[in-house]
Amino acid sequence: MIEEIADRAFAPAAASVAEGKIPGATLGIVTADGRRAVRVAGMAALVPDPEPLTEEHWFDLASVSKVIATTTMILRLAEEGRIELDRPLTDAIPDLRQYDIAGAAERRLTFRDCLAHRTFLPAVEPIYTYGGDPARLRAFVLQREWRHGAPVYSDINYILLGIAIERITGRPLSEWPLGEGLSFGPPPGPAVATEACTWRGRVLKGEVHDENAFALGGAAGHAGLFGTVAGVLDFAAGLLDGSGATPEMLREIRTRVHGDRTCGWERRFAGWHGGHACSDETIGHTGFTGTGLWIDFDRGLAWTLLTNRVHPTRHRDSGIFELRPLTGDALIAAFDRA
């Protein structure tokens, strides 16, 4: 039955590939009782050399790194008693805005604030344009007086969390133990091509697409993780059956903190990327390169849609914002009928 469900759920992505909107797509489905199915269509690369997409290919997960890697790391550190989520980041980064200890608002931000994007920090900043030394750029992030605004989804939040993890553990993020099929780049297997990057002057394949993550050394709190469909499904299965997280960690990722944001994830809301058919107990996250992961706890069902929609350029309409909810709704409809 899971195979028939996968066929129906993959139809929108297969159509997008056939119409040339996206080069390739992989859909992976896993249930709480361990059933799985994977569907693949299209190309891992179009240029400079055409390459068919397979299940073994590694995708640049982009911002899905925030939930699979950074959120998980922070919550595990909290579970171990090494941080408190409602304490300020300065517990781990005492030199944050160190030249304005009394007045800097950045020094009052908590781990939970950053996890749930409940801060005044900007959505993004072209950090890579300020230099090429990763250590210097980290210092820049810590000492910059960031412009204030209304709370938005912010990469800066997670760059700070990534620095905090490195300070607490004394190790770079790339050394954090991850499951099979998950790795900070370069991946140990065939990679899906992303963009023909005008800054780096080449088609990116096996190196992180995000410019800031690349400039920060390749592995940062907001991006840098690569994964196979099996690796992403293993992570999702661990949340569904509880083997990959403690009850407290599961509570944190399912409980709203700010608007529709939990610690790391989004909860279902009207018009979101996971479609309208999933239950209210669904969390999800997307990545700029065309990736995404959703987990419906009520149904005991998770799915990942992995595409290379930015290949060979982000400056085109890939239809990804329509494809994601279409896929989720097709999957739920087929699952509920089974």
Secondary structure, DSSP 8 states (H G I E B T S, - for coil): -HHHHHHHHHHHHHHHHHTTSSSEEEEEEEETTS-EEEEEEEEEE-SSS-EE--TT-BEE-GGGHIIIIIIHHHHHHHHTTS--TTSBGGGT-TTTTTT-TTT-GGGG-BHHHHHTT-SS--S---GGGG-S-HHHHHHHHHH------S----HHHHHHHHHHHHHHHSS-GGGS---TTEEESS-SS-B-EEEEETTTTEEEESS-S-HHHHHTTS--SSS-EEE-HHHHHHHHHHHHHSTTS-HHHHHHHHS-SBTTB-SSSEE--TT-TT-SSS-TTEEEEEETTTEEEEEETTTTEEEEEEE-TTSS-SSS---HHHHHHHHHHHHHHHHHH-
